Amino acid sequence: MWSRTDLVELANHKLRALVRHCHARMPAIRELMQKHGLSPDDIRTVDDLPVSLDDQGLLAGRVPAGILDPHLSRRDRFVHRTGGSTGEPMFFYLSRRARATDRAGFYRHLRWVGSERGERMFSVWGDLVVASASAGWHAP
């Protein structure tokens, strides 16, 4: 069993890797960090982040192009969106790998609660959201 200290250390390690990745590949994140005079090495823990992680206004007008990894081919990305519960839905891309990881986690969760893939279920949390051109947003 991991101690709290071990879990915090792992979370901070993963945060630092994520910050370096985003800085290297996502123009909006790089510009935000420059605006705050930060380099990836300045972010050691979540307390070092210059903004709140749940601030959707942070990337207003920059999604999806400002956060799109230019190394991600058109064939390897899927359009998704948030549910819009805080006002406007936000559209973003997931890679095939991220989509597979998301689905795997969802199906593992189903197994943990005694359900199986394909069974009918009632969800109190929310509904599956499918982004499409009819939603008013088009992939670049």
C-alpha positions as CSV (number, residue, x, y, z in Angstrom):
1,M,0.0,0.0,0.0
2,W,1.3,3.4,-0.9
3,S,1.7,6.1,1.7
4,R,0.1,9.5,1.3
5,T,3.7,10.9,0.8
6,D,4.3,8.4,-2.0
7,L,1.1,9.2,-3.7
8,V,1.7,13.0,-3.6
9,E,5.2,12.4,-4.9
10,L,3.9,10.4,-7.8
11,A,1.2,12.9,-8.6
12,N,3.7,15.7,-8.7
13,H,6.1,13.7,-10.9
14,K,3.2,13.1,-13.4
15,L,2.2,16.8,-13.2
16,R,5.7,17.9,-14.1
17,A,5.7,15.5,-17.1
18,L,2.4,16.8,-18.2
19,V,3.4,20.5,-17.9
20,R,6.6,19.8,-20.0
21,H,4.5,18.0,-22.6
22,C,1.9,20.8,-22.8
23,H,4.5,23.5,-22.9
24,A,6.3,21.8,-25.8
25,R,3.3,21.0,-27.9
26,M,0.4,23.4,-27.1
27,P,0.7,27.0,-28.1
28,A,-2.0,28.3,-25.7
29,I,-0.3,26.7,-22.7
30,R,3.1,27.9,-23.7
31,E,1.8,31.5,-24.1
32,L,0.0,31.3,-20.8
33,M,3.2,30.3,-19.0
34,Q,5.1,33.0,-20.8
35,K,2.5,35.5,-19.7
36,H,3.1,34.5,-16.1
37,G,6.9,34.4,-16.6
38,L,7.1,30.7,-16.0
39,S,9.0,27.8,-17.5
40,P,8.1,24.2,-17.2
41,D,10.8,23.8,-14.5
42,D,9.0,26.3,-12.3
43,I,6.0,24.0,-11.9
44,R,6.8,21.4,-9.2
45,T,3.4,21.0,-7.5
46,V,-0.2,21.9,-8.3
47,D,0.3,24.9,-6.0
48,D,2.8,26.3,-8.5
49,L,0.2,26.5,-11.3
50,P,-0.6,30.2,-12.2
51,V,-4.4,29.5,-12.6
52,S,-7.2,27.3,-11.4
53,L,-7.4,24.0,-13.2
54,D,-11.2,24.3,-13.6
55,D,-11.2,27.7,-15.2
56,Q,-12.7,27.1,-18.7
57,G,-12.3,30.8,-19.5
58,L,-8.6,30.2,-19.4
59,L,-8.6,28.9,-23.0
60,A,-11.6,30.8,-24.3
61,G,-11.1,31.3,-28.1
62,R,-8.0,29.1,-28.1
63,V,-9.8,25.7,-28.2
64,P,-9.2,23.5,-30.0
65,A,-6.3,24.9,-32.1
66,G,-4.4,26.4,-29.2
67,I,-4.3,23.1,-27.3
68,L,-4.0,20.8,-30.2
69,D,-0.8,18.8,-30.3
70,P,0.6,19.4,-33.9
71,H,2.1,15.9,-33.8
72,L,-1.4,14.3,-33.6
73,S,-2.6,13.3,-37.1
74,R,-6.1,14.0,-38.2
75,R,-6.8,10.2,-38.3
76,D,-5.7,9.9,-34.7
77,R,-8.0,12.3,-33.1
78,F,-11.7,12.4,-32.0
79,V,-13.8,15.5,-31.3
80,H,-15.3,15.5,-27.8
81,R,-17.0,18.2,-25.7
82,T,-17.8,18.9,-22.1
83,G,-21.5,18.8,-21.0
84,G,-21.8,22.5,-20.7
85,S,-23.0,22.4,-17.1
86,T,-21.0,25.6,-16.3
87,G,-22.5,27.5,-19.2
88,E,-21.0,26.8,-22.7
89,P,-19.7,23.4,-23.7
90,M,-16.0,23.3,-24.5
91,F,-14.9,21.2,-27.5
92,F,-11.5,19.4,-27.5
93,Y,-9.7,16.5,-29.1
94,L,-8.8,13.1,-27.7
95,S,-6.2,10.9,-29.4
96,R,-7.0,7.3,-30.2
97,R,-4.9,6.3,-27.2
98,A,-6.6,8.7,-24.8
99,R,-10.0,7.5,-26.1
100,A,-9.1,3.9,-25.6
101,T,-7.8,4.6,-22.1
102,D,-11.0,6.5,-21.3
103,R,-13.2,3.6,-22.5
104,A,-11.0,1.0,-20.7
105,G,-11.4,2.9,-17.4
106,F,-15.2,3.2,-17.9
107,Y,-15.6,-0.5,-18.6
108,R,-13.3,-1.4,-15.6
109,H,-15.6,0.7,-13.5
110,L,-18.6,-1.1,-14.8
111,R,-17.0,-4.5,-13.8
112,W,-16.2,-3.1,-10.3
113,V,-19.8,-2.2,-9.7
114,G,-21.0,-5.6,-11.0
115,S,-22.2,-4.6,-14.4
116,E,-21.0,-5.7,-17.9
117,R,-20.5,-3.9,-21.2
118,G,-23.7,-3.7,-23.1
119,E,-26.0,-3.9,-20.1
120,R,-28.7,-1.3,-19.8
121,M,-27.9,1.3,-17.1
122,F,-29.4,4.4,-15.6
123,S,-26.9,7.2,-15.0
124,V,-27.7,10.0,-12.5
125,W,-24.5,11.8,-13.3
126,G,-25.0,12.6,-16.9
127,D,-25.6,11.5,-20.4
128,L,-23.1,10.4,-23.1
129,V,-22.2,13.5,-25.2
130,V,-21.5,13.2,-28.8
131,A,-19.9,16.1,-30.6
132,S,-20.8,16.6,-34.2
133,A,-20.9,19.2,-36.9
134,S,-24.6,19.8,-36.0
135,A,-23.4,20.9,-32.5
136,G,-22.1,24.1,-34.2
137,W,-18.4,23.3,-34.1
138,H,-16.3,22.0,-37.0
139,A,-12.9,20.4,-36.8
140,P,-10.1,22.4,-38.4
